[in-house]
Amino acid sequence: MTGMLPYGRQSVTEEDIAAVADVLRGDWLTTGPQVDAFEADLAQSTGGVGVTTVSNGTAALHVAYAAAGVGPGDEVVVSPMTFVATASSAAALGATIVFADVEDETFCLDPAAAADAITSRTRVVAAVDYAGHPADYDALRKAMVGSDAMVLADAAHSIGGTYHGRPVGSLADLTTFSFFPTKNLTTAEGGAVAALDPAVLKRARRFRTIGLVRDRAEFRCPDEGGWHQEVHEFGLNYRLPDVLCALGRSQLRRLGEFKARRAALVARYDEALADLDGVLPPNRKSWADPVWHLYPIRVLDGRRREVYDRMRAAGIGVQVNYVPVYWHPVFADLGYRRGSCPVAESFYSQQLSLPLYPGLSDADQDRVIDALTAALRAGSVRTAS
């Protein structure tokens, strides 16, 4: 049997390797000129919204919540159809997490459900651009009228996408990105935070740099000496080094290519699955131009586990994205109960991510489609017999 096809993987070229090697030969490995350059490049992709890089996507969320002032006594409204870090990073700051259900078409945060979850203690409402499809940010803003909560876009899946023609990164008060190898571009590990308000961006940048203050005009002890630096509020070391920013800059130049190849693969999947009984392909709103990070199908008739097992046995590395966050024992132990977000739970019971990444060949994609077709038919024949 041929090797296991992953559900996602990085696309690294000789140009990427050369960019990294150039930094390794230079004077800076971390906190050097490539950091500023990558942040400037990223700001171009967000339509000019300022960006600070961080060490990974979870760090991006932690930094963004800290910059928003999240702390004990605050509530953060979160979609449950996401990786646990969207919630756990706010919980780590002492916030209470309030889960709001998703829409049954895009499986992004439902604005009406978010509105019902908001209270006077809500500090942030965190939407997730599930699979690369932007959440409905205009509808969310309307639903939040009367609240001073900030909107956070968890755009780990969606850099390079647009919503009503506006780029991801400009749609929410705070936007977080992930550059993990399976994402739309990679820095190996890495992430970033974009903020509409320069003051919030400054807080984010300071938090990711251990809280260090180096501007003499802000010192409380300005005459200490040229070596002096201060910490006014606690932060953490979440810096992304020069060597990885160089990789990110090289990757970012190919984001358009990556997007086009993902779109072509999605179109092939859509065509192949259109008449295949037992599965539903993902939906797309007319106002969205996604960068598809996942291709999430729904397997009907209670057969998701069976199809998952059959495809894995056939060497197809399908995945499930995600277990509803509040099902994790850490949240169950805090008193969260199943049943609170029925749309998300129903989707989870059917969801299966097919392999999708720019290096996936048409032939390998055909192998995925053939394996899915065989898995569905094998179960149907067994049921009929």
Helices and strands as residue ranges (DSSP letters): H 14-24, H 33-45, E 50-54, H 57-67, E 75-78, H 85-91, E 96-99, H 111-117, E 122-128, G 130-132, H 137-143, E 150-154, E 162-163, E 166-167, E 174-178, E 191-195, H 198-207, E 212-213, G 216-218, E 230-231, H 242-252, H 255-273, E 279-280, E 288-289, E 295-299, H 304-313, G 325-327, H 329-332, H 342-350, E 351-354, H 362-384
